[in-house]
Amino acid sequence: MAAFLSYVAFYTLPFLLAVGVVVTVHEFGHFLAAKALGTKIDQFSIGFGKALAHWTDKSGVEWRLGWLPIGGFVRFAGDENAASVPDQDDLQVLRGEVLRRESAAALSRYYHFKPLWQRAVISAAGPFANFVLAISVFAALLMTVGEPVSPARVAAVAPGGPAAEAGFQVGDVIVKANGKTIRFFGSVKQLIILRSDLPTKFVVDRGGQEIELTATPRRGAVQLGVGKVHQLGRLQIAFPENPQIRVERVGPLRALLGGLEQTRDVVDTTVFYIGRMLSGRESADQISGPLGMAQMSGDLAKQTVESSKDPGTVAINGLLTLLSFIANISVGIGFLNLLPIPVLDGGHLLFYAYEAVARRPLAAKVQAVGYRVGLALVLGLMLFATVNDLQRLRVFNFIGGLFS
């Protein structure tokens, strides 16, 4: 029983809370944009499944709290489902029903009959809300907690390694890597892990003189997270074991700029990884699904508890860790939803772009096929990510051991 409660506390609750916040903010972005543009909304749900509580406000919106807290949705009037994917064959029927039940003026309140630009704004508002959430959290952390600053001073260079071949020396301080200013030594590892076999320019401070070096990281064992080892890019250098780290807090304007920069860095890294993966230069084993995210949040929670001295410190550090996790997940959800895949917001925007250029909607049958293909792609990606998670958790090894 104690083991089960520990698993729930460390793995299940942080994951559900993080995903619940991120998806709710995403859907609330759609909701606010739709409200501002006078769209008729039937329902806003936090969570799925049977409602634990529900009420209807003065504008006629039913607010629901579902028993399964893994997201939520906003349902516009006339939607056939919670994803706002219309059955194009039924739109004329819906138009007739609205005209018969209400009036011609009422059509302008229905999402699917709104001007093109308004539908595009409502679709884009969800990912936009995710980016705003991430920027806000990153900025708040920079103002309250600050950012770590420690020179990336080279303490050791492995003979024959990429850094040695490039001319790195003990005592060098890496000030720039791939054009990016380095303020914390951990940033070097984050930058090079996805750049195996890719020449990368560095600027080092050597005795007060800046020297440019070009190194090509090699693939090797790299630990990510808590005990997770992957084959990624390495320079084969080491930094001091006990570095002097100071924390710098910043003002609101610089924090906002820092939040924007951190959000952009997450997007840039994601795009770069996808490009490397599609070109065959990186494996897809880092793609994680719900199980992987739950394990990551749980590992972070356990690490936080183990490194904290008292309950108060545990609570504060746990909150900070959760906020950072939420910000990173929010960027990922926002980016994912902008991909031009039907059933996602990016797919809606793709269809609207065609409608804007062709001055007519895409044929109903083509849209229907697109939605089916998009759903298959999304489900396939989720299945692939889940298989990755199961392999990382060694579930297949465990099952195989039962029959060996």
Residue pairs with C-beta under 8 A, 6 or more apart in sequence:
7 298
9 301
10 298
10 301
10 302
10 305
11 294
11 295
11 297
11 298
11 301
12 294
12 298
14 297
14 298
14 300
14 301
14 322
14 325
15 290
15 293
15 294
15 297
15 298
16 69
16 70
17 322
18 293
18 297
18 322
18 325
18 326
18 329
19 70
19 71
19 290
19 293
19 329
20 46
20 47
20 69
20 70
20 71
20 72
21 133
21 326
22 130
22 133
22 326
22 329
22 330
22 333
23 70
23 71
23 72
23 333
24 46
24 71
24 72
25 129
25 130
25 133
25 330
26 126
26 127
26 129
26 130
26 333
26 334
26 337
27 44
27 71
27 72
27 73
27 74
27 126
28 44
28 74
28 129
29 125
29 126
29 127
29 128
29 129
29 130
29 132
30 74
30 122
30 123
30 125
30 126
30 129
31 41
31 44
31 74
32 125
32 129
33 121
33 122
33 124
33 125
34 41
34 74
34 76
34 111
34 122
34 125
35 41
37 114
37 118
37 121
37 122
38 108
38 109
39 76
39 77
39 109
39 110
39 111
39 114
39 118
39 122
40 60
40 76
40 77
40 78
40 109
40 110
40 111
41 59
41 60
41 61
41 74
41 75
41 76
41 77
42 60
42 61
42 62
42 75
42 76
42 77
42 79
43 61
43 62
43 63
43 64
43 73
43 74
43 75
44 61
44 62
44 63
44 64
44 72
44 73
44 74
44 75
45 51
45 63
45 64
45 65
45 66
45 72
45 73
45 74
45 75
45 82
46 64
46 65
46 66
46 69
46 72
47 64
47 65
47 66
47 67
47 68
47 69
47 70
47 71
47 72
48 66
48 68
48 70
48 71
48 72
48 73
49 66
49 67
49 68
50 66
50 67
51 64
51 65
51 66
51 67
52 65
52 66
52 67
53 64
53 65
54 62
54 63
54 64
54 65
55 62
55 63
56 62
56 63
57 63
66 72
70 290
73 82
73 83
74 82
75 82
75 84
76 84
76 110
76 111
76 112
77 109
77 110
77 111
78 86
78 94
78 98
78 110
78 111
78 112
79 86
79 111
80 86
80 87
80 90
83 343
84 111
84 348
85 342
85 343
85 371
86 112
87 368
88 364
88 367
88 368
89 364
91 112
94 110
94 112
95 107
95 113
98 106
98 107
98 110
98 113
99 107
107 113
108 114
111 119
111 122
112 119
114 122
116 352
116 355
116 356
119 348
119 352
120 348
120 349
120 352
123 345
123 348
123 349
123 352
124 338
124 345
124 349
126 334
126 337
126 345
127 333
127 334
127 335
127 337
127 338
127 345
127 346
128 334
129 334
130 330
130 331
130 333
130 334
130 337
131 263
131 330
131 331
131 334
133 326
133 327
133 330
134 259
134 262
134 263
134 266
134 327
134 328
134 330
134 331
134 334
135 256
135 259
135 260
135 262
135 263
136 259
137 259
137 323
137 324
137 326
137 327
137 330
138 258
138 259
138 262
138 263
138 327
139 252
139 255
139 256
139 258
139 259
140 255
140 323
141 320
141 323
141 324
141 327
142 249
142 250
142 254
142 255
142 258
142 259
143 249
143 250
143 251
143 252
143 255
144 249
145 247
145 249
145 320
146 247
146 248
146 249
146 250
147 183
147 184
147 247
147 248
147 250
147 258
148 184
148 186
148 245
148 246
148 247
149 183
149 184
149 245
149 246
149 247
149 248
150 184
150 185
150 243
150 244
150 245
150 246
151 173
151 185
151 243
152 173
152 174
152 175
152 182
152 184
152 185
152 187
152 188
152 239
153 171
153 172
153 173
153 185
153 239
153 240
153 243
154 163
154 168
154 169
154 170
154 171
154 172
154 173
154 174
154 204
154 237
154 238
154 239
155 170
155 237
155 238
155 239
155 240
155 241
156 170
156 237
156 238
157 163
157 164
157 168
157 169
157 170
157 236
157 237
157 238
158 164
158 236
158 237
158 238
161 218
161 234
161 235
161 236
161 237
162 215
162 216
162 217
162 218
162 234
162 235
162 236
163 215
163 235
163 236
163 237
164 236
165 215
166 202
166 213
166 214
166 215
166 216
167 211
167 213
168 202
168 204
168 213
168 215
168 235
168 237
169 206
171 206
171 207
172 204
172 205
172 206
172 211
173 204
173 205
173 206
174 182
174 185
174 188
174 202
174 203
174 204
175 181
175 182
175 203
175 204
175 205
175 210
176 182
176 201
176 202
176 203
177 187
177 188
177 191
177 192
177 200
177 201
177 202
177 203
178 191
178 195
178 200
178 201
178 202
179 201
180 187
180 191
182 188
184 245
185 239
185 243
188 235
188 239
189 222
190 269
191 200
192 200
192 217
192 233
192 234
192 235
193 217
193 222
193 224
193 232
193 233
193 234
194 232
194 233
194 269
194 272
194 273
194 276
194 282
195 217
195 233
196 217
196 218
196 219
196 232
196 233
196 234
196 281
196 282
197 216
197 217
197 218
197 219
197 233
197 281
198 216
198 217
198 233
198 281
199 214
199 215
199 216
200 214
200 215
200 216
200 217
201 212
201 213
201 214
202 212
202 213
202 214
202 215
203 210
203 211
203 212
203 213
204 210
204 211
204 213
215 235
217 233
217 234
217 235
218 233
218 234
218 236
219 231
219 232
219 233
219 234
220 231
220 232
220 233
220 234
220 236
221 229
221 230
221 231
222 229
222 230
222 231
222 232
222 233
222 234
223 229
224 230
224 232
225 296
225 299
225 300
226 299
226 300
226 302
226 303
227 299
228 392
230 285
230 286
231 283
250 258
262 327
263 327
263 331
266 328
266 331
266 332
267 331
267 335
270 331
270 332
270 335
273 282
273 286
276 282
277 283
277 284
284 384
284 388
285 388
285 391
285 392
286 388
287 381
287 384
287 385
287 388
288 296
288 385
288 388
288 389
289 382
289 385
289 386
289 388
289 389
290 386
290 389
291 386
291 389
291 390
291 393
292 385
292 388
292 389
292 392
293 329
295 389
295 392
295 393
296 325
297 322
297 325
300 321
300 325
301 318
301 321
301 322
304 314
304 317
304 318
304 321
305 314
305 318
307 317
308 314
308 317
308 318
336 344
337 344
337 345
337 346
338 344
338 345
338 346
338 349
339 346
339 347
340 346
340 347
340 349
340 350
341 347
341 374
341 377
341 378
342 348
342 350
342 351
342 367
342 370
342 371
342 373
342 374
342 375
343 371
343 374
343 375
343 378
344 374
344 378
347 370
347 371
347 374
351 361
351 362
351 367
351 370
354 361
354 362
355 361
355 362
361 367
362 370
390 396
